[in-house]
């Protein structure tokens, strides 16, 4: 049974005619008539008798009206409770972040926000592959590549610079040192920089930034890292690498939800406040 038809039915009961119910609902009398006919068909009974003074409910109509009022009150209560929950910043917000940005930049600065909204449940997903905002995989995502399509809210919240690094004190010519880079199937700007700069392919390939950092710190070779991961490493002089833009993405309708908007703004503020570190 279509719940919408019940609202049309109760409107006719309360206002006594199709035209008055239509005016209240903002539709045409013909639309109201079709909804009532559909409901009568679904119930297998006549709910109204057409009378010169208007639409008069039958015995079945009056009986059904009692149940319909209960349904309406239940739905109104559900809606009120849901809106109250939204305004109190309760519920789940799922956020997708690049792993090292999550570990080094975002997570360490969430403490005051979590204390402010203790009933929020943050679910943070890390990785290098884009999650599907439109598919509902996440409510918010911080991305290194701007999405090209979809009904999305996209905002540039900062940028991140990178350089070529070796372990501390390592002094080997770049033409001889083994290169550390990304797996072939990873489509990120940083994955292409190494070959473009050195004219060589990596000797060691990894699918996470954390493992590349570990390999570089262990003296296994040279690789490209964001500057915020470079403490204690030696930077190799190379042609400059263009900083990567950081894009905060959400579904076009989602940022109007108070709890999601609050998390969206908090992540944007954290990235903005850490621009000096991200572009060292």
One Martini backbone bead per residue (centre of mass of N, CA, C, O) as a GRO file, in nm:
protein
  280
    1UNK     BB    1   0.097   0.037   0.022
    2UNK     BB    2   0.056   0.372  -0.030
    3UNK     BB    3   0.120   0.625   0.185
    4UNK     BB    4   0.027   0.871   0.019
    5UNK     BB    5  -0.277   0.788   0.000
    6UNK     BB    6  -0.340   0.840   0.299
    7UNK     BB    7  -0.306   1.149   0.294
    8UNK     BB    8  -0.536   1.196   0.094
    9UNK     BB    9  -0.760   1.068   0.257
   10UNK     BB   10  -0.743   1.247   0.517
   11UNK     BB   11  -0.792   1.514   0.369
   12UNK     BB   12  -1.082   1.453   0.277
   13UNK     BB   13  -1.205   1.405   0.550
   14UNK     BB   14  -1.129   1.694   0.674
   15UNK     BB   15  -1.250   1.873   0.409
   16UNK     BB   16  -1.492   1.716   0.225
   17UNK     BB   17  -1.307   1.750  -0.045
   18UNK     BB   18  -1.115   1.758  -0.322
   19UNK     BB   19  -1.052   2.063  -0.353
   20UNK     BB   20  -0.960   2.120  -0.058
   21UNK     BB   21  -0.742   1.903  -0.047
   22UNK     BB   22  -0.581   2.005  -0.290
   23UNK     BB   23  -0.513   2.285  -0.174
   24UNK     BB   24  -0.355   2.175   0.073
   25UNK     BB   25  -0.152   1.986  -0.113
   26UNK     BB   26  -0.087   2.118  -0.405
   27UNK     BB   27  -0.304   1.998  -0.604
   28UNK     BB   28  -0.520   1.836  -0.794
   29UNK     BB   29  -0.828   1.693  -0.791
   30UNK     BB   30  -0.750   1.460  -0.982
   31UNK     BB   31  -0.526   1.348  -0.808
   32UNK     BB   32  -0.696   1.281  -0.563
   33UNK     BB   33  -0.892   1.089  -0.707
   34UNK     BB   34  -0.675   0.879  -0.790
   35UNK     BB   35  -0.579   0.808  -0.503
   36UNK     BB   36  -0.849   0.707  -0.395
   37UNK     BB   37  -0.898   0.488  -0.609
   38UNK     BB   38  -0.641   0.328  -0.541
   39UNK     BB   39  -0.710   0.267  -0.245
   40UNK     BB   40  -0.978   0.121  -0.297
   41UNK     BB   41  -0.850  -0.103  -0.464
   42UNK     BB   42  -0.654  -0.211  -0.243
   43UNK     BB   43  -0.903  -0.260  -0.028
   44UNK     BB   44  -1.189  -0.336  -0.162
   45UNK     BB   45  -1.340  -0.044  -0.118
   46UNK     BB   46  -1.554   0.206  -0.017
   47UNK     BB   47  -1.483   0.534   0.130
   48UNK     BB   48  -1.695   0.697  -0.051
   49UNK     BB   49  -1.963   0.938  -0.092
   50UNK     BB   50  -2.112   1.118  -0.328
   51UNK     BB   51  -2.211   1.450  -0.239
   52UNK     BB   52  -2.341   1.762  -0.263
   53UNK     BB   53  -2.155   1.842   0.004
   54UNK     BB   54  -1.961   1.598  -0.071
   55UNK     BB   55  -1.745   1.379   0.089
   56UNK     BB   56  -1.861   1.074   0.229
   57UNK     BB   57  -1.802   0.850   0.457
   58UNK     BB   58  -1.793   0.540   0.509
   59UNK     BB   59  -1.773   0.292   0.724
   60UNK     BB   60  -1.497   0.204   0.616
   61UNK     BB   61  -1.374   0.487   0.617
   62UNK     BB   62  -1.391   0.538   0.926
   63UNK     BB   63  -1.228   0.290   1.008
   64UNK     BB   64  -0.969   0.362   0.844
   65UNK     BB   65  -0.909   0.641   0.974
   66UNK     BB   66  -0.802   0.541   1.243
   67UNK     BB   67  -0.553   0.397   1.122
   68UNK     BB   68  -0.440   0.637   0.959
   69UNK     BB   69  -0.377   0.818   1.203
   70UNK     BB   70  -0.169   0.628   1.327
   71UNK     BB   71   0.026   0.635   1.089
   72UNK     BB   72   0.080   0.939   1.086
   73UNK     BB   73   0.191   0.964   1.376
   74UNK     BB   74   0.426   0.770   1.337
   75UNK     BB   75   0.568   0.924   1.106
   76UNK     BB   76   0.600   1.194   1.257
   77UNK     BB   77   0.773   1.074   1.484
   78UNK     BB   78   1.004   0.971   1.309
   79UNK     BB   79   1.077   1.246   1.185
   80UNK     BB   80   1.132   1.400   1.451
   81UNK     BB   81   1.353   1.209   1.558
   82UNK     BB   82   1.546   1.238   1.319
   83UNK     BB   83   1.586   1.546   1.330
   84UNK     BB   84   1.690   1.549   1.618
   85UNK     BB   85   1.936   1.373   1.563
   86UNK     BB   86   2.068   1.553   1.352
   87UNK     BB   87   2.087   1.817   1.538
   88UNK     BB   88   2.270   1.640   1.756
   89UNK     BB   89   2.494   1.480   1.612
   90UNK     BB   90   2.395   1.193   1.528
   91UNK     BB   91   2.579   0.927   1.410
   92UNK     BB   92   2.705   0.836   1.099
   93UNK     BB   93   3.043   0.899   0.959
   94UNK     BB   94   3.198   0.841   0.647
   95UNK     BB   95   3.559   0.842   0.590
   96UNK     BB   96   3.791   0.911   0.326
   97UNK     BB   97   4.152   0.851   0.350
   98UNK     BB   98   4.460   0.895   0.324
   99UNK     BB   99   4.657   0.731   0.526
  100UNK     BB  100   4.886   0.948   0.605
  101UNK     BB  101   4.692   1.181   0.650
  102UNK     BB  102   4.539   1.047   0.877
  103UNK     BB  103   4.781   0.984   1.073
  104UNK     BB  104   4.941   1.276   1.064
  105UNK     BB  105   4.690   1.495   1.050
  106UNK     BB  106   4.389   1.427   1.135
  107UNK     BB  107   4.366   1.240   1.389
  108UNK     BB  108   4.543   1.417   1.597
  109UNK     BB  109   4.293   1.661   1.556
  110UNK     BB  110   4.003   1.523   1.680
  111UNK     BB  111   3.952   1.549   1.986
  112UNK     BB  112   3.775   1.808   2.021
  113UNK     BB  113   3.550   1.721   1.828
  114UNK     BB  114   3.462   1.460   1.979
  115UNK     BB  115   3.391   1.608   2.243
  116UNK     BB  116   3.167   1.788   2.114
  117UNK     BB  117   3.061   1.499   1.957
  118UNK     BB  118   2.989   1.209   2.123
  119UNK     BB  119   2.748   1.087   1.915
  120UNK     BB  120   2.948   1.050   1.707
  121UNK     BB  121   3.030   0.824   1.428
  122UNK     BB  122   3.343   0.750   1.318
  123UNK     BB  123   3.439   0.632   0.985
  124UNK     BB  124   3.764   0.536   0.883
  125UNK     BB  125   3.894   0.521   0.553
  126UNK     BB  126   4.176   0.370   0.403
  127UNK     BB  127   4.358   0.462   0.102
  128UNK     BB  128   4.408   0.489  -0.265
  129UNK     BB  129   4.123   0.426  -0.337
  130UNK     BB  130   3.836   0.521  -0.463
  131UNK     BB  131   3.542   0.595  -0.343
  132UNK     BB  132   3.185   0.570  -0.358
  133UNK     BB  133   2.974   0.816  -0.304
  134UNK     BB  134   2.721   0.734  -0.476
  135UNK     BB  135   2.722   0.433  -0.339
  136UNK     BB  136   2.789   0.478  -0.016
  137UNK     BB  137   3.089   0.428   0.096
  138UNK     BB  138   3.076   0.745   0.156
  139UNK     BB  139   3.038   1.082   0.267
  140UNK     BB  140   3.355   1.139   0.269
  141UNK     BB  141   3.642   1.273   0.069
  142UNK     BB  142   3.994   1.265   0.032
  143UNK     BB  143   4.160   1.394  -0.261
  144UNK     BB  144   4.410   1.402  -0.532
  145UNK     BB  145   4.165   1.386  -0.733
  146UNK     BB  146   3.945   1.527  -0.931
  147UNK     BB  147   3.636   1.490  -0.994
  148UNK     BB  148   3.449   1.458  -1.311
  149UNK     BB  149   3.183   1.324  -1.181
  150UNK     BB  150   2.883   1.392  -1.049
  151UNK     BB  151   2.682   1.463  -0.760
  152UNK     BB  152   2.903   1.692  -0.626
  153UNK     BB  153   3.096   1.814  -0.361
  154UNK     BB  154   3.372   2.037  -0.440
  155UNK     BB  155   3.679   2.111  -0.248
  156UNK     BB  156   3.948   2.309  -0.207
  157UNK     BB  157   4.174   2.268   0.093
  158UNK     BB  158   4.461   2.226  -0.058
  159UNK     BB  159   4.811   2.122  -0.038
  160UNK     BB  160   5.095   1.902  -0.160
  161UNK     BB  161   5.427   1.841  -0.117
  162UNK     BB  162   5.723   1.709  -0.288
  163UNK     BB  163   6.006   1.470  -0.288
  164UNK     BB  164   6.333   1.352  -0.295
  165UNK     BB  165   6.450   1.053  -0.112
  166UNK     BB  166   6.680   0.953   0.144
  167UNK     BB  167   6.862   0.843   0.367
  168UNK     BB  168   7.043   0.938   0.615
  169UNK     BB  169   7.354   1.016   0.459
  170UNK     BB  170   7.300   0.936   0.183
  171UNK     BB  171   7.557   0.917  -0.101
  172UNK     BB  172   7.402   0.882  -0.403
  173UNK     BB  173   7.359   0.869  -0.712
  174UNK     BB  174   7.068   0.883  -0.897
  175UNK     BB  175   7.182   0.684  -1.129
  176UNK     BB  176   7.237   0.435  -0.899
  177UNK     BB  177   7.002   0.430  -0.731
  178UNK     BB  178   6.750   0.281  -0.618
  179UNK     BB  179   6.403   0.262  -0.687
  180UNK     BB  180   6.101   0.391  -0.531
  181UNK     BB  181   5.755   0.278  -0.585
  182UNK     BB  182   5.478   0.215  -0.753
  183UNK     BB  183   5.254   0.040  -0.869
  184UNK     BB  184   5.137   0.008  -1.188
  185UNK     BB  185   4.807   0.026  -1.111
  186UNK     BB  186   4.867   0.313  -1.003
  187UNK     BB  187   4.674   0.629  -1.036
  188UNK     BB  188   4.914   0.861  -0.971
  189UNK     BB  189   5.110   1.124  -0.996
  190UNK     BB  190   5.352   1.001  -0.827
  191UNK     BB  191   5.387   0.744  -1.017
  192UNK     BB  192   5.516   0.936  -1.262
  193UNK     BB  193   5.760   1.104  -1.157
  194UNK     BB  194   6.001   0.913  -1.138
  195UNK     BB  195   6.035   0.850  -1.444
  196UNK     BB  196   6.042   1.145  -1.543
  197UNK     BB  197   6.303   1.229  -1.377
  198UNK     BB  198   6.501   0.953  -1.423
  199UNK     BB  199   6.435   0.747  -1.668
  200UNK     BB  200   6.324   0.526  -1.463
  201UNK     BB  201   6.246   0.237  -1.302
  202UNK     BB  202   6.152   0.074  -1.047
  203UNK     BB  203   6.283  -0.174  -0.824
  204UNK     BB  204   6.068  -0.090  -0.604
  205UNK     BB  205   5.732  -0.193  -0.519
  206UNK     BB  206   5.432  -0.028  -0.391
  207UNK     BB  207   5.087   0.017  -0.232
  208UNK     BB  208   5.222   0.218  -0.020
  209UNK     BB  209   5.351   0.486   0.155
  210UNK     BB  210   5.460   0.349   0.409
  211UNK     BB  211   5.651   0.142   0.262
  212UNK     BB  212   5.822   0.352   0.117
  213UNK     BB  213   5.927   0.494   0.365
  214UNK     BB  214   6.063   0.246   0.491
  215UNK     BB  215   6.259   0.192   0.256
  216UNK     BB  216   6.406   0.461   0.265
  217UNK     BB  217   6.495   0.449   0.570
  218UNK     BB  218   6.656   0.164   0.507
  219UNK     BB  219   6.834   0.220   0.232
  220UNK     BB  220   6.700   0.104  -0.054
  221UNK     BB  221   6.647   0.408  -0.163
  222UNK     BB  222   6.473   0.616  -0.387
  223UNK     BB  223   6.199   0.857  -0.326
  224UNK     BB  224   5.869   0.974  -0.321
  225UNK     BB  225   5.760   1.231  -0.087
  226UNK     BB  226   5.608   1.391   0.129
  227UNK     BB  227   5.717   1.637   0.339
  228UNK     BB  228   5.562   1.530   0.605
  229UNK     BB  229   5.762   1.247   0.579
  230UNK     BB  230   6.086   1.373   0.595
  231UNK     BB  231   6.190   1.328   0.862
  232UNK     BB  232   6.537   1.243   0.858
  233UNK     BB  233   6.583   1.303   0.563
  234UNK     BB  234   6.728   1.317   0.238
  235UNK     BB  235   6.732   1.555  -0.007
  236UNK     BB  236   6.705   1.554  -0.349
  237UNK     BB  237   6.813   1.717  -0.622
  238UNK     BB  238   6.548   1.843  -0.825
  239UNK     BB  239   6.305   1.896  -1.005
  240UNK     BB  240   6.023   2.031  -0.959
  241UNK     BB  241   5.723   1.953  -0.785
  242UNK     BB  242   5.403   1.966  -0.815
  243UNK     BB  243   5.161   2.036  -0.630
  244UNK     BB  244   4.895   1.884  -0.469
  245UNK     BB  245   4.570   1.869  -0.463
  246UNK     BB  246   4.302   1.900  -0.220
  247UNK     BB  247   3.993   1.712  -0.212
  248UNK     BB  248   3.665   1.769  -0.100
  249UNK     BB  249   3.410   1.513  -0.084
  250UNK     BB  250   3.055   1.510  -0.163
  251UNK     BB  251   2.745   1.486  -0.172
  252UNK     BB  252   2.532   1.727  -0.270
  253UNK     BB  253   2.318   1.654  -0.022
  254UNK     BB  254   2.499   1.590   0.241
  255UNK     BB  255   2.600   1.883   0.347
  256UNK     BB  256   2.304   1.940   0.481
  257UNK     BB  257   2.386   1.755   0.698
  258UNK     BB  258   2.492   1.834   0.999
  259UNK     BB  259   2.700   1.603   1.065
  260UNK     BB  260   2.848   1.613   0.790
  261UNK     BB  261   2.917   1.912   0.786
  262UNK     BB  262   3.093   1.909   1.041
  263UNK     BB  263   3.311   1.714   0.928
  264UNK     BB  264   3.380   1.861   0.671
  265UNK     BB  265   3.479   2.125   0.811
  266UNK     BB  266   3.697   1.998   0.993
  267UNK     BB  267   3.882   1.888   0.770
  268UNK     BB  268   3.925   2.155   0.626
  269UNK     BB  269   4.059   2.295   0.874
  270UNK     BB  270   4.296   2.103   0.913
  271UNK     BB  271   4.428   2.138   0.637
  272UNK     BB  272   4.460   2.446   0.651
  273UNK     BB  273   4.633   2.448   0.927
  274UNK     BB  274   4.865   2.243   0.760
  275UNK     BB  275   5.017   2.387   0.516
  276UNK     BB  276   5.310   2.416   0.613
  277UNK     BB  277   5.357   2.107   0.639
  278UNK     BB  278   5.254   2.019   0.347
  279UNK     BB  279   5.464   2.275   0.237
  280UNK     BB  280   5.785   2.252   0.322
   0.00000   0.00000   0.00000
